[in-house]
Amino acid sequence: MTVTPAVEEEEKKEEKPKEKFKFSFDYFNESRLGIFALVVGAIIAVAAFFPSLPAFVKGIGAIVVILWGADSVRKTARYGLGTGVPSIGVLAVGFGLVGATTGMAIGSEIYHYYGSIGILGVLAGVAFMAVVGYVSGVLANSERFIGMKIPGLERGMAELAMAGTLAIILECSIVAGSWYIGDILSPIKGYNITPVAFIAVMFILAGFGMLQPYNSCLGADERRGRTLLMAIEIGGINCIILGAVATMSLGAVQGVPLLVLGAIVWVVFYRAYMKACMEESYAAVGTGLIKTLGG
C-alpha cells in the first residue's frame, strides 16, 4: 500500500481592514490629565496676575482646566446620577466662584505686603475649594447624610472644585487683564461697567464646557475620547466669546489673538467630533439643520 504525503494547503490569511483613527486620550488617562491640568492651570493662573501675559495663553489654560472638569464630570456621573450630570457641572462652577473670589482676594492682599511672591496666594482659593469639594463628597457618600455611595465621589468633587476655581480665575483675568482684585472691581475703560458684570457669562461658559460633553454623549456606546472632543470644542467657543469681550475691555492686541485661537479650536474639534459621531454610529440621518460633513 502506498502512502501519499499529506498536502498542506496554505490558508489564505485575510487581511484585517485598517481601523480608522480614533482620537483618544489613552496616554492622558484620568489621573495624568488631572495632574497635567492642575499644574498647567495653576502656573498660568499665577502668571495671569500680570497684564502683559497674552490673553490667548490664559485661554489655553482655560481650555485645559475645562477639559479636566469635563473628564471629572464623566468619571463621577457615569454611575447613574441621571439629571445630576448638569447639576454637578453647575456645582463645580459654583465652587469655582467661591474659590476664585477667595483666591483673588487673598492673593491681592498678600501682594500688598510681600510683593510679587504674594501672587501665589491666589492658589489658596484652589486649595481651599479642594478641601471643601472633598468634604462635600464625603458627606454625600456618607450613610448618615445623603448616602449616594458613588465610587470616587470624594475625589471627583475635589477635582471639580479645583477645575472650576481655576477656570473662573483665568476667565476673570482674560476680561480684566489681571485677577488683581482692584482690576476686577474697576470700571472698564470707556464703559460704565466692571468685569464683574460678565460673571454670569463666565459661569455659563465654564459650566457648559464641563457638563455638556458627557450630558450629550452618555449612553451605552459613550467613548471618552469622543466625549472630550466636545469639551475642547466648547473651550474654543469660550475663547471666541471671551476674546470678543477682551477686545472691548483690553483692546484688539489682547482680544483678537484669543478670538482667532478660539475659532481655530472650535472648527477643528467640531469637525473631529462630528466625524467621530458619524463613523462610530450605526446610522446617521441628517435633519438639514447642520451640514453633513464629508469623509
C-alpha positions, 0 to 999 in steps of 0.5 A: 500500500502506498502512502501519499504525503499529506498536502498542506494547503496554505490558508489564505490569511485575510487581511484585517481592514485598517481601523480608522483613527480614533482620537483618544486620550489613552496616554492622558488617562484620568489621573495624568490629565488631572495632574497635567491640568492642575499644574498647567492651570495653576502656573498660568493662573499665577502668571495671569496676575500680570497684564502683559501675559497674552490673553490667548495663553490664559485661554489655553489654560482655560481650555485645559482646566475645562477639559479636566472638569469635563473628564471629572464630570464623566468619571463621577456621573457615569454611575447613574446620577441621571439629571445630576450630570448638569447639576454637578457641572453647575456645582463645580462652577459654583465652587469655582466662584467661591474659590476664585473670589477667595483666591483673588482676594487673598492673593491681592492682599498678600501682594500688598505686603510681600510683593510679587511672591504674594501672587501665589496666594491666589492658589489658596482659593484652589486649595481651599475649594479642594478641601471643601469639594472633598468634604462635600463628597464625603458627606454625600457618600456618607450613610448618615447624610445623603448616602449616594455611595458613588465610587470616587465621589470624594475625589471627583468633587475635589477635582471639580472644585479645583477645575472650576476655581481655576477656570473662573480665575483665568476667565476673570483675568482674560476680561480684566487683564489681571485677577488683581482684585482692584482690576476686577472691581474697576470700571472698564475703560470707556464703559460704565461697567466692571468685569464683574458684570460678565460673571454670569457669562463666565459661569455659563461658559465654564459650566457648559464646557464641563457638563455638556460633553458627557450630558450629550454623549452618555449612553451605552456606546459613550467613548471618552475620547469622543466625549472630550472632543466636545469639551475642547470644542466648547473651550474654543467657543469660550475663547471666541466669546471671551476674546470678543469681550477682551477686545472691548475691555483690553483692546484688539492686541489682547482680544483678537489673538484669543478670538482667532485661537478660539475659532481655530479650536472650535472648527477643528474639534467640531469637525473631529467630533462630528466625524467621530459621531458619524463613523462610530454610529450605526446610522446617521440621518441628517435633519438639514439643520447642520451640514453633513460633513464629508469623509 
